[in-house]
Amino acid sequence: MFLIHVPGDGCTTATILTVKLRSDEPHSHTVDITFTLKNDYPLCVPDISLSCPSLSRTDSGLLKADVERYADTLIGQPMLLMLTLYVKERLENFKVDSTEAQVKDHDRCRRRIVLLHLDHMRAKVRYIKTIGQWAEELALTGRLICHERLILILLEGTEDDLKEYLVRHRTVSIDVDSKGRDCKERMMSVLMDEIVDTTAQRFTYFEVAQLLKATEVEEVFVKSGLKSEYETYVVPLMKRQ
């Protein structure tokens, strides 16, 4: 079965498309293929990533290399369907690694929380809208905190979804440069990345918080049980504002 998901923020210069291959047959592979299409596609090969919990790490690497080599032979023509069918065909040659699958399934479901710091937003309205759309699409909760020049993003979700978010934030043109041209985020830093106790979800939804007072920033972290993280990562940033 083919399920195609295209994030549509209406303002990016790259298109991210995910194809999900699923089967009802027992002991069969499931795989997510993510294509990042640039403006000159199909004159260039899309960036390709594969996520298949039933494959060993070695086999996943071999499969990805095979797909990339095959993609090089298709330059100049629409290739996404052909690449998807090629993955489906090649998967039949790999055995299901049940042990690896169980470990990966556990990792994929494990919840994490990350704290990101942005240096600036030039196209602020567009930037915030895009972050909100990604959070909704990936079922992430948390806060986008803006206080004077301080910009922080607290995100909570599964390890897989947070990884996908970070890929998008670093590879999609989300802002503009000093000349007004679309550009990717080059100055985002990950301040914190922690495993969350699954019995205590810290956030129930994603929200933009435009805060006037420094005490309001602290309050966000204290209420979510992140006081020590606030003191470790945020206070030093606020002192430099």
C-alpha positions in Angstrom: 0.0 0.0 0.0 1.3 3.5 -0.8 0.6 6.4 1.5 2.0 9.7 0.3 2.4 12.7 2.6 3.4 16.1 1.3 4.0 18.9 3.9 2.5 22.0 2.4 3.5 25.3 3.9 3.2 27.1 0.7 6.5 29.0 1.1 9.4 26.5 0.9 11.7 25.9 -2.0 12.1 22.2 -1.3 9.3 19.6 -1.2 9.5 16.8 1.3 7.5 13.8 0.3 7.1 10.6 2.4 6.0 7.3 0.9 5.0 4.6 3.4 5.1 1.0 2.3 3.0 -1.3 4.4 1.9 -5.0 4.0 -0.6 -7.1 5.9 1.5 -10.2 5.3 3.3 -11.6 8.4 7.0 -11.2 8.7 7.1 -8.6 5.9 9.0 -5.3 5.9 7.5 -1.9 6.5 9.4 1.1 5.3 9.1 4.9 5.1 10.9 6.5 2.2 11.4 10.3 2.4 12.3 12.2 -0.7 13.5 15.8 -0.5 12.9 17.4 -3.9 14.9 20.5 -4.9 13.8 23.1 -7.4 15.8 21.5 -10.3 14.3 18.0 -9.8 14.3 15.8 -11.9 17.5 17.2 -13.3 19.1 16.2 -10.0 18.6 13.2 -7.7 16.4 13.9 -4.6 17.8 13.4 -1.1 16.6 10.0 0.0 16.2 8.6 3.5 14.9 5.2 4.5 13.4 4.1 7.8 12.7 0.3 8.1 12.6 -1.1 11.7 12.7 -4.7 10.4 16.1 -4.3 8.8 19.4 -4.4 10.5 21.6 -1.3 10.3 23.9 -2.9 7.8 21.1 -3.9 5.5 19.5 -0.5 5.8 22.7 1.0 4.6 23.1 -1.4 1.8 19.5 -0.8 0.6 20.0 3.0 0.7 23.2 2.8 -1.3 21.4 0.6 -3.9 18.5 3.1 -4.2 20.9 6.0 -4.6 22.8 4.3 -7.3 19.6 3.4 -9.2 18.4 7.0 -8.8 21.6 8.2 -10.6 20.5 6.3 -13.7 17.1 8.1 -13.8 18.3 11.7 -13.8 16.2 13.8 -16.2 13.0 11.9 -15.8 10.3 11.6 -13.1 11.6 8.9 -10.8 9.7 8.8 -7.5 7.4 6.0 -8.5 10.2 4.0 -10.0 12.4 4.4 -6.9 9.5 3.4 -4.7 8.9 0.2 -6.7 12.6 -0.5 -6.7 12.7 -0.3 -2.9 9.6 -2.6 -2.7 11.3 -5.1 -5.0 14.7 -5.0 -3.2 13.1 -5.5 0.2 12.2 -9.0 -0.8 15.9 -9.9 -0.8 16.3 -8.9 2.9 15.3 -11.1 5.8 13.3 -9.6 8.6 15.4 -8.9 11.7 12.9 -9.4 14.5 15.3 -8.4 17.3 16.4 -5.3 15.5 12.7 -4.5 14.8 11.8 -4.7 18.4 14.6 -2.4 19.5 13.8 0.1 16.8 10.0 0.0 17.6 10.8 0.8 21.2 13.1 3.6 20.2 10.5 5.0 17.7 7.9 5.1 20.5 10.1 6.5 23.2 9.2 10.1 24.0 11.8 12.8 24.1 11.9 16.6 24.7 14.3 19.0 23.0 15.1 22.6 23.5 16.2 24.6 20.4 17.7 28.1 20.2 17.3 30.3 17.2 19.5 33.3 16.5 16.8 35.3 14.7 13.7 35.2 12.4 13.6 37.6 9.6 10.4 36.4 8.0 8.8 35.9 11.4 5.2 35.4 10.5 6.1 32.8 7.8 8.7 31.2 10.1 6.2 30.7 13.0 3.5 29.4 10.7 5.8 26.8 9.3 6.9 25.6 12.8 3.3 25.3 13.8 2.4 23.3 10.8 5.3 20.9 11.3 4.4 20.4 15.0 0.8 19.6 14.0 1.8 17.2 11.2 4.3 15.3 13.5 2.0 15.4 16.6 4.6 17.4 18.6 3.6 19.4 21.6 5.5 22.2 23.3 6.1 26.0 23.1 7.7 28.5 20.8 8.9 31.1 23.2 9.7 34.7 22.0 11.0 37.2 24.6 12.7 40.3 23.3 15.6 38.9 21.2 15.4 35.4 22.8 13.8 32.7 20.6 13.4 29.2 22.0 11.5 26.1 20.8 10.5 23.4 23.3 9.3 20.3 21.6 8.0 17.0 23.0 7.2 13.9 21.0 8.5 10.5 19.8 12.1 10.1 18.9 11.2 9.4 15.3 8.9 12.5 15.0 11.5 14.8 16.6 14.2 13.5 14.3 11.9 14.2 11.3 11.3 17.7 12.6 15.0 18.5 12.9 15.6 17.2 9.4 12.9 19.6 8.1 14.1 22.5 10.1 17.7 22.1 8.8 16.9 21.3 5.1 13.9 23.3 4.2 14.2 27.0 3.3 12.2 28.4 6.2 13.5 32.0 6.4 15.0 34.8 4.2 18.5 36.2 4.2 19.5 39.9 4.5 18.6 40.3 0.8 15.2 38.8 1.1 16.1 35.5 -0.6 14.8 32.2 0.7 17.3 30.5 3.0 17.7 27.5 5.3 18.2 27.7 9.0 22.0 27.7 9.6 22.1 29.1 13.2 19.8 26.7 15.1 21.4 25.0 18.1 20.1 22.0 20.1 20.5 23.0 23.8 18.9 20.0 25.3 17.7 16.5 24.2 16.3 14.3 27.0 14.2 11.2 27.4 10.8 11.9 28.9 9.0 9.8 31.5 6.1 8.4 29.5 3.8 8.6 32.5 4.2 12.4 32.7 3.7 14.2 29.4 4.8 17.8 30.0 2.8 19.5 27.2 -0.6 18.6 25.8 -0.5 20.9 22.8 1.8 23.2 20.8 1.5 27.0 21.4 3.4 30.2 20.5 4.2 32.2 23.6 5.0 35.9 23.0 6.3 36.9 26.5 7.0 40.4 27.8 8.6 39.5 31.1 11.6 37.3 31.9 9.7 35.8 34.8 7.1 34.5 32.3 9.8 32.6 30.4 10.9 31.0 33.7 7.3 30.2 34.5 6.9 28.1 31.3 9.8 25.9 32.3 8.9 25.7 36.0 5.3 24.6 35.2 6.5 21.9 32.8 9.0 20.5 35.4 12.1 21.9 33.7 13.4 24.3 36.3 16.9 22.9 36.3 17.0 23.0 32.5 15.9 26.6 32.6 18.7 27.5 35.0 21.3 25.5 33.0 20.5 26.5 29.4 18.2 29.5 29.4 19.5 31.8 32.1 23.0 32.1 30.5 21.3 33.1 27.2 19.1 35.7 28.8 22.1 37.3 30.5 23.7 37.8 27.1 20.5 39.5 25.6 
